[in-house]
Amino acid sequence: MPDPSKPVSVCIVTHEFAGLPGSGGIGTAFAGLAEALSAAGHAVTVLCTGLLPVPAGFETDGAAAKAGVTVVRLPDSPVRVEGDQFLRLSHDVFAWLAERRFDVVHFADWTGLGFCATAAKRQGLALAGTTLAVGLHGPTRWVRSATGGGLEGSGELAIDFLERRSAEWADVVVSPSRYLLDWLRGAGWSLPARAEVRQNILPRPAGSAVSPPTAPRPVRELVFFGRLETRKGVTLFCDSLDRLAAEGGFPDLGITFLGGSAPVDGEDGAAYVRRRARAWPWPVGFRHGLSSSEALAYLGGEGRLAVIPSRIENSPCTVAECLIRGLPFLASRVGGTAELIADEDAERVLFVPEAEALAARLGRTLRDGAASARLRIAQDAVAKEWRAWHVAEAAAPPAPSTEPPAERDPAAIGYTLIADPRMRLLDGAAGRMAAVAARTGAAVVTGAVDEEGGSRRWLAPGGPAALAAWGDVAGSGPLLVRRDLLDGTAQRNGWLTGLLLAGHRIEVMPVPMAAAVEPPAPATPAERLAPFLATGTDETVADLARLAVGLDALAARMSAERNGLAAALEQARGEAQALRTERNRLAAALEGTTVPPEAAERTARLAGLLGSRSWSLSAPLRRRFGGVEDARLAGLPADRAAETMLTSVWWDLAAPWRLAARLWRWGRRRLRSPRA
């Protein structure tokens, strides 16, 4: 039986963590997990990748550090991996983990940070004694399903592959909702046998007891709680407010948007809201840049109702935070949101994500008041379950040795080694590749290639086939190929892409198998396109490949043109600065020029007249009846401008006032002078 008193060593690998600028739901969930495990006496390390900036002192003075959690920034790797940013981060994370020992390592699905680590464990290279867990928070393919399902560029196609493979190769995937597991299976993901549902733990709120549900409370302010983006329902919220405004009523209502701004239909989210708000009769405010605790403190103010009208959700932290703190809210019935809420409370806080339904619910809530709801599963119970799970993982029977797999004879397992003569195979590379082939049954096994000297490394993901239209997905390393798949006549890149298109798998070892004197030459567009045009290829696939290669070429030209324009702009800025410098020099020279005394006197006289009360008193009449303007006078020679003023009717109109003022000043002097 597992010993709960024995500390478990846990590493959480993440881009996001509560307290990092820009952190979201992933960071909140991981912060809650770290806090709960550390409070139970377990050794928790958080490895921040640096994708989000890590403020100075965060590792030592942040909330996690104060809770006993070790926070580490992923150090710069001594070997730079060329290529995709997230494949590089995955490699650097694996290299860091391979030098340490943890019982459990947690990754999020987003960007596939666990790709290289899960691949290495699957191949028997490292981490055999560690449970690799991938948490399902919101992979790219699922996020894009909210906006039509398309992936936005080859970069997202690569990320999607890393995310799918890291989940498939993990020891266990954990989803906070049953909904997302079902969605991924329906989308064709291959998940491991251990695919579990376990809700997130959120950081414990300040204070002790959680507020229980209360009687309906009056609502005077509607607070959109979430990022200002389409996926979070900002357009739906605005549509519902249009309908609510058309119905009339609620004159004392206020609207607040509580969250950062993101693009909405190509427009900045805050700008989009301001444009829509012109049709509303209520004041609208924005509160950006608040921390999670500050945002929740704001929502706890008197008369405020959180509105969470998301189009798509997994297990939203915004809803969980409201439930934990007893805050009144309304949320759309999507994804796994209902799995968080007690069944008897769900109906009064959830709505169908349609503008009419939300407007009707808002109107009813504004008239009748809002009440909070209860969690389906208490957070203490969730934390207890997570702690027990970690103890059980650490106590599981020891896995096979973490030593590299024993070398095998490629010929004995039916494989042939193909190596570029311009590369130098590293010692034992063929035998290690053969061992991986025997272990995984892959059609092709290859590995990373290091530059001689070891400062650079080339690593490919091994798929997907569609990505081959943009670049080399198999890399340039030595190949161990199943004999029945050999084709000595085909060009390497096209042949390997053809194998992927036929459903075969290319296994890439995230460690170097060879060294190269010079960088590998990339495949030409014609070479990338060839396998998609081979005999027997579906014409639709061929057309899509032609489109992909063409768009890639277009993007390259546009990038070159943009760089050219940037260089021209920089040159123009330099020339403009030179002109400004010359202008300032001339101005300084002019200021140093001596003004003739008579000219200075005329200028001073004109300035006195323009600033006199007599001339100022006539300004309203001059503007009304088209009299001479000060700007036109300033453009005339000083003596001519003064003459124009003194001979004008506007100056004469003030004559009685000037006479009265002179008499008054004369009288004051007489009264103040000593009597004779």
SEDO-898810 format. One record per residue (C-alpha): y, z, x; residue in one letter. Coordinates in steps of 0.1 Angstrom, whole numbers, padded with zeros to 4 digits, always signed. Layout:
REM SEDO-898810
YZXa
...
***
This chain:
REM SEDO-898810
+0000+0000+0000m
+0035-0009+0014p
+0054+0020+0029d
+0089+0020+0012p
+0102+0043+0039s
+0096+0018+0067k
+0128-0002+0074p
+0126-0039+0068v
+0146-0063+0091s
+0164-0089+0070v
+0187-0118+0079c
+0209-0135+0054i
+0221-0169+0067v
+0251-0182+0047t
+0282-0202+0046h
+0297-0178+0020e
+0300-0141+0019f
+0322-0118-0002a
+0355-0113+0017g
+0355-0147+0034l
+0384-0170+0022p
+0370-0195-0003g
+0337-0177-0009s
+0321-0181-0043g
+0290-0171-0062g
+0266-0175-0033i
+0288-0151-0012g
+0290-0125-0041t
+0252-0126-0046a
+0244-0123-0009f
+0269-0094-0005a
+0253-0075-0033g
+0218-0081-0018l
+0230-0069+0016a
+0246-0038+0002e
+0216-0028-0018a
+0191-0033+0011l
+0214-0015+0036s
+0218+0014+0012a
+0180+0018+0011a
+0179+0021+0049g
+0168-0015+0058h
+0183-0033+0087a
+0204-0062+0074v
+0221-0089+0095t
+0244-0115+0079v
+0247-0147+0100l
+0279-0165+0090c
+0278-0202+0099t
+0316-0206+0103g
+0319-0233+0076l
+0343-0209+0059l
+0368-0192+0083p
+0358-0157+0094v
+0389-0136+0097p
+0395-0115+0127a
+0379-0081+0124g
+0356-0092+0095f
+0325-0083+0116e
+0336-0048+0123t
+0361-0038+0096d
+0349-0057+0065g
+0332-0041+0035a
+0298-0052+0046a
+0302-0037+0081a
+0314-0004+0066k
+0282-0005+0044a
+0261-0006+0075g
+0254-0043+0075v
+0256-0062+0109t
+0278-0093+0105v
+0275-0120+0131v
+0292-0154+0136r
+0269-0182+0145l
+0277-0189+0182p
+0284-0223+0195d
+0253-0240+0206s
+0250-0249+0243p
+0235-0282+0232v
+0256-0303+0208r
+0235-0320+0181v
+0250-0354+0173e
+0251-0366+0137g
+0254-0350+0103d
+0273-0317+0102q
+0248-0298+0081f
+0217-0310+0100l
+0235-0298+0131r
+0242-0264+0115l
+0206-0261+0103s
+0195-0268+0139h
+0218-0242+0154d
+0207-0216+0129v
+0170-0223+0137f
+0177-0220+0175a
+0194-0187+0169w
+0166-0173+0146l
+0139-0185+0170a
+0151-0161+0197e
+0150-0131+0173r
+0125-0113+0151r
+0131-0107+0113f
+0107-0098+0086d
+0126-0118+0060v
+0152-0145+0063v
+0173-0157+0033h
+0189-0191+0029f
+0208-0205+0000a
+0198-0240-0012d
+0233-0254-0008w
+0236-0279+0022t
+0200-0271+0032g
+0207-0246+0060l
+0170-0237+0061g
+0159-0273+0068f
+0151-0270+0105c
+0137-0234+0103a
+0113-0242+0074t
+0103-0274+0092a
+0095-0256+0124a
+0075-0229+0107k
+0056-0256+0087r
+0049-0274+0120q
+0037-0242+0136g
+0065-0241+0162l
+0081-0208+0154a
+0089-0180+0129l
+0052-0176+0119a
+0057-0139+0113g
+0088-0143+0091t
+0091-0149+0054t
+0116-0177+0048l
+0131-0175+0014a
+0154-0200-0002v
+0177-0188-0031g
+0185-0214-0058l
+0222-0211-0065h
+0232-0247-0072g
+0220-0276-0052p
+0241-0308-0049t
+0220-0329-0072r
+0222-0303-0100w
+0260-0299-0095v
+0265-0337-0098r
+0244-0337-0130s
+0275-0323-0148a
+0295-0354-0139t
+0270-0381-0145g
+0244-0374-0119g
+0257-0397-0091g
+0258-0386-0055l
+0292-0392-0040e
+0285-0410-0008g
+0259-0411+0019s
+0268-0377+0031g
+0257-0361-0002e
+0225-0382-0001l
+0217-0366+0033a
+0226-0331+0020i
+0203-0337-0011d
+0174-0345+0013f
+0180-0313+0034l
+0182-0292+0003e
+0150-0306-0013r
+0130-0303+0019r
+0142-0267+0027s
+0132-0256-0007a
+0098-0274-0006e
+0089-0260+0028w
+0101-0225+0022a
+0075-0197+0018d
+0092-0187-0014v
+0121-0199-0036v
+0139-0174-0057v
+0160-0184-0087s
+0182-0160-0107p
+0174-0180-0138s
+0143-0196-0153r
+0165-0224-0163y
+0172-0238-0128l
+0136-0237-0118l
+0127-0257-0148d
+0156-0281-0142w
+0145-0288-0106l
+0109-0294-0115r
+0121-0318-0142g
+0142-0336-0115a
+0111-0342-0094g
+0115-0314-0068w
+0083-0302-0051s
+0086-0264-0050l
+0062-0240-0032p
+0035-0221-0051a
+0057-0190-0049r
+0087-0199-0071a
+0100-0167-0086e
+0128-0156-0109v
+0148-0126-0099r
+0184-0119-0109q
+0212-0115-0084n
+0225-0081-0074i
+0263-0080-0074l
+0284-0056-0052p
+0287-0023-0069r
+0320-0019-0086p
+0345+0008-0076a
+0340+0040-0096g
+0308+0055-0110s
+0297+0047-0145a
+0298+0012-0160v
+0318+0010-0192s
+0296+0008-0223p
+0303-0018-0251p
+0332-0007-0272t
+0346-0015-0306a
+0366-0047-0309p
+0398-0046-0290r
+0430-0065-0298p
+0436-0096-0276v
+0470-0107-0265r
+0461-0128-0235e
+0435-0154-0229l
+0424-0156-0193v
+0405-0187-0180f
+0382-0171-0154f
+0370-0196-0128g
+0381-0224-0106r
+0403-0250-0122l
+0378-0278-0122e
+0359-0299-0147t
+0325-0282-0141r
+0340-0248-0149k
+0354-0262-0182g
+0391-0263-0176v
+0394-0296-0196t
+0373-0280-0224l
+0396-0249-0224f
+0427-0271-0226c
+0413-0292-0254d
+0405-0260-0274s
+0441-0247-0269l
+0455-0280-0282d
+0435-0274-0314r
+0445-0237-0316l
+0482-0247-0311a
+0480-0272-0339a
+0467-0246-0363e
+0498-0224-0356g
+0500-0186-0354g
+0495-0161-0326f
+0532-0162-0315p
+0528-0133-0290d
+0498-0149-0272l
+0498-0155-0234g
+0476-0178-0214i
+0466-0171-0177t
+0445-0192-0153f
+0427-0169-0129l
+0411-0189-0101g
+0417-0214-0074g
+0427-0250-0080s
+0403-0280-0076a
+0406-0317-0085p
+0404-0325-0122v
+0400-0362-0129d
+0417-0371-0096g
+0446-0346-0103e
+0452-0312-0088d
+0438-0286-0113g
+0470-0266-0115a
+0491-0297-0121a
+0466-0309-0147y
+0470-0276-0166v
+0508-0276-0164r
+0509-0311-0179r
+0486-0301-0207r
+0505-0269-0213a
+0536-0287-0223r
+0521-0291-0258a
+0514-0253-0262w
+0538-0228-0277p
+0527-0200-0254w
+0538-0189-0219p
+0513-0200-0192v
+0508-0182-0159g
+0486-0187-0128f
+0470-0162-0105r
+0455-0178-0074h
+0441-0163-0042g
+0430-0130-0057l
+0399-0113-0043s
+0370-0107-0067s
+0379-0070-0071s
+0416-0079-0077e
+0406-0106-0103a
+0384-0081-0121l
+0411-0054-0121a
+0434-0079-0137y
+0409-0087-0164l
+0405-0050-0171g
+0442-0049-0182g
+0450-0041-0218e
+0446-0069-0243g
+0430-0095-0220r
+0400-0117-0228l
+0381-0136-0201a
+0371-0171-0212v
+0343-0188-0191i
+0339-0222-0207p
+0316-0238-0180s
+0300-0272-0186r
+0270-0262-0164i
+0259-0229-0149e
+0229-0213-0132n
+0234-0175-0134s
+0272-0172-0133p
+0286-0142-0114c
+0317-0143-0135t
+0296-0134-0166v
+0276-0108-0148a
+0307-0092-0134e
+0322-0089-0169c
+0289-0075-0182l
+0286-0049-0154i
+0322-0037-0160r
+0321-0038-0198g
+0349-0064-0199l
+0353-0085-0231p
+0346-0122-0226f
+0335-0155-0242l
+0312-0178-0223a
+0297-0212-0231s
+0260-0212-0239r
+0248-0233-0210v
+0221-0231-0182g
+0209-0196-0175g
+0239-0177-0189t
+0220-0163-0219a
+0194-0149-0195e
+0219-0124-0183l
+0229-0110-0218i
+0210-0086-0241a
+0196-0107-0270d
+0214-0086-0296e
+0248-0092-0280d
+0245-0129-0270a
+0256-0144-0303e
+0290-0127-0304r
+0300-0137-0268v
+0285-0172-0264l
+0297-0204-0279f
+0286-0241-0279v
+0306-0259-0252p
+0326-0280-0275e
+0364-0279-0281a
+0362-0273-0318e
+0336-0245-0314a
+0357-0228-0287l
+0389-0231-0307a
+0373-0216-0338a
+0358-0188-0317r
+0391-0181-0300l
+0410-0180-0334g
+0384-0156-0348r
+0386-0133-0318t
+0424-0133-0318l
+0423-0122-0354r
+0394-0097-0353d
+0394-0085-0317g
+0369-0088-0289a
+0340-0065-0278a
+0320-0064-0246s
+0283-0071-0242a
+0254-0055-0223r
+0232-0068-0195l
+0197-0079-0203r
+0184-0062-0172i
+0203-0033-0156a
+0215-0039-0121q
+0197-0007-0108d
+0164-0022-0120a
+0172-0055-0103v
+0181-0038-0070a
+0148-0017-0072k
+0128-0049-0077e
+0145-0066-0047w
+0139-0036-0024r
+0102-0034-0034a
+0098-0072-0028w
+0112-0069+0007h
+0089-0040+0016v
+0059-0059+0003a
+0069-0090+0024e
+0072-0069+0056a
+0038-0053+0049a
+0020-0085+0043a
-0009-0094+0066p
+0003-0108+0099p
+0007-0145+0100a
-0008-0167+0128p
+0007-0164+0163s
+0042-0177+0168t
+0031-0195+0200e
+0034-0233+0199p
+0003-0249+0184p
-0024-0258+0209a
-0020-0293+0223e
-0043-0320+0208r
-0055-0354+0219d
-0036-0380+0199p
-0065-0405+0201a
-0090-0379+0188a
-0071-0375+0155i
-0065-0412+0150g
-0029-0415+0162y
-0012-0437+0188t
+0018-0427+0209l
+0047-0451+0212i
+0074-0442+0237a
+0105-0461+0249d
+0101-0467+0287p
+0138-0458+0291r
+0131-0423+0280m
+0112-0396+0298r
+0086-0377+0278l
+0088-0340+0283l
+0057-0321+0296d
+0032-0316+0269g
+0051-0336+0243a
+0022-0359+0233a
-0002-0330+0228g
+0024-0309+0208r
+0032-0339+0185m
-0006-0344+0180a
-0010-0308+0170a
+0019-0312+0144v
+0003-0344+0131a
-0031-0326+0126a
-0014-0297+0109r
+0009-0316+0085t
-0010-0349+0080g
+0022-0369+0084a
+0021-0406+0089a
+0046-0404+0118v
+0056-0375+0140v
+0086-0376+0162t
+0111-0352+0177g
+0146-0347+0191a
+0159-0364+0222v
+0180-0347+0248d
+0205-0363+0271e
+0195-0359+0307e
+0213-0327+0317g
+0208-0311+0283g
+0244-0312+0269s
+0237-0334+0239r
+0208-0338+0215r
+0199-0365+0189w
+0180-0353+0159l
+0172-0372+0127a
+0162-0357+0093p
+0132-0381+0087g
+0144-0393+0053g
+0152-0402+0027p
+0144-0439+0027a
+0177-0448+0008a
+0197-0432+0036l
+0184-0458+0060a
+0208-0483+0045a
+0236-0463+0062w
+0219-0452+0094g
+0188-0443+0114d
+0169-0416+0095v
+0139-0414+0120a
+0158-0411+0152g
+0151-0427+0186s
+0125-0402+0199g
+0089-0410+0208p
+0066-0418+0179l
+0031-0406+0172l
+0019-0430+0145v
-0013-0432+0124r
-0032-0462+0138r
-0037-0479+0105d
+0001-0481+0100l
+0009-0497+0133l
+0029-0530+0133d
+0036-0544+0167g
+0057-0572+0154t
+0083-0553+0133a
+0116-0540+0145q
+0114-0502+0149r
+0141-0491+0124n
+0130-0516+0097g
+0093-0507+0102w
+0099-0470+0099l
+0121-0475+0068t
+0093-0496+0053g
+0069-0467+0058l
+0093-0444+0040l
+0097-0469+0011l
+0059-0470+0009a
+0058-0433+0003g
+0047-0422+0038h
+0063-0391+0055r
+0080-0389+0089i
+0078-0355+0104e
+0106-0346+0128v
+0102-0317+0151m
+0135-0299+0156p
+0129-0295+0193v
+0132-0320+0221p
+0102-0343+0230m
+0120-0366+0254a
+0151-0370+0276a
+0173-0401+0277a
+0197-0413+0303v
+0220-0430+0278e
+0227-0426+0241p
+0203-0445+0218p
+0217-0477+0204a
+0223-0475+0166p
+0206-0501+0143a
+0227-0531+0133t
+0236-0536+0096p
+0211-0565+0095a
+0184-0543+0109e
+0191-0515+0084r
+0190-0540+0055l
+0159-0559+0065a
+0132-0535+0052p
+0149-0535+0017f
+0147-0573+0016l
+0110-0576+0026a
+0086-0595+0005t
+0075-0575-0025g
+0106-0552-0026t
+0120-0548-0061d
+0151-0570-0065e
+0171-0541-0079t
+0163-0520-0048v
+0173-0549-0026a
+0206-0553-0045d
+0214-0516-0042l
+0207-0518-0005a
+0230-0548-0001r
+0257-0529-0019l
+0252-0498+0003a
+0254-0517+0035v
+0284-0536+0023g
+0302-0505+0012l
+0294-0489+0045d
+0310-0518+0063a
+0340-0517+0040l
+0344-0480+0047a
+0343-0486+0084a
+0370-0513+0081r
+0392-0490+0060m
+0387-0462+0085s
+0398-0485+0113a
+0428-0497+0093e
+0437-0461+0085r
+0435-0452+0121n
+0458-0481+0129g
+0483-0471+0103l
+0482-0435+0116a
+0490-0448+0151a
+0518-0469+0137a
+0531-0439+0117l
+0530-0417+0148e
+0550-0443+0168q
+0576-0446+0140a
+0579-0408+0139r
+0585-0408+0177g
+0612-0435+0173e
+0628-0416+0144a
+0629-0385+0166q
+0646-0404+0194a
+0672-0417+0169l
+0679-0382+0157r
+0682-0369+0192t
+0708-0397+0199e
+0727-0389+0167r
+0729-0353+0176n
+0742-0362+0211r
+0769-0384+0196l
+0778-0357+0171a
+0782-0332+0198a
+0804-0356+0218a
+0826-0362+0188l
+0830-0325+0181e
+0842-0321+0217g
+0870-0347+0212t
+0905-0332+0209t
+0921-0338+0176v
+0959-0346+0177p
+0980-0316+0165p
+0997-0336+0138e
+0964-0349+0124a
+0950-0314+0124a
+0980-0302+0105e
+0977-0329+0079r
+0940-0321+0074t
+0947-0284+0070a
+0974-0291+0045r
+0951-0313+0024l
+0923-0286+0025a
+0949-0260+0013g
+0960-0282-0016l
+0924-0290-0026l
+0916-0253-0026g
+0947-0242-0044s
+0946-0226-0078r
+0970-0252-0092s
+0946-0280-0085w
+0916-0260-0096s
+0932-0253-0129l
+0934-0290-0136s
+0898-0297-0129a
+0885-0295-0165p
+0912-0319-0177l
+0907-0343-0149r
+0869-0345-0156r
+0876-0349-0194r
+0903-0376-0191f
+0892-0394-0159g
+0917-0380-0134g
+0914-0383-0097v
+0883-0367-0082e
+0882-0345-0051d
+0855-0367-0036a
+0877-0398-0037r
+0906-0379-0023l
+0885-0367+0006a
+0878-0403+0015g
+0915-0411+0019l
+0937-0404+0049p
+0950-0368+0047a
+0987-0376+0043d
+0980-0403+0016r
+0956-0379-0003a
+0982-0351-0002a
+1009-0375-0016e
+0985-0387-0044t
+0979-0351-0054m
+1016-0339-0053l
+1028-0369-0074t
+1001-0368-0100s
+1006-0355-0136v
+0977-0330-0129w
+0998-0312-0103w
+1029-0312-0125d
+1009-0296-0154l
+1005-0265-0132a
+1043-0263-0124a
+1051-0236-0150p
+1023-0215-0138w
+1034-0218-0102r
+1070-0208-0112l
+1057-0178-0131a
+1035-0167-0102a
+1064-0170-0078r
+1087-0148-0101l
+1059-0123-0104w
+1054-0120-0067r
+1092-0118-0061w
+1094-0090-0087g
+1065-0070-0070r
+1083-0073-0036r
+1115-0060-0051r
+1098-0030-0067l
+1080-0021-0035r
+1110-0024-0012s
+1129+0009-0004p
+1161+0015-0024r
+1192+0010-0005a
***
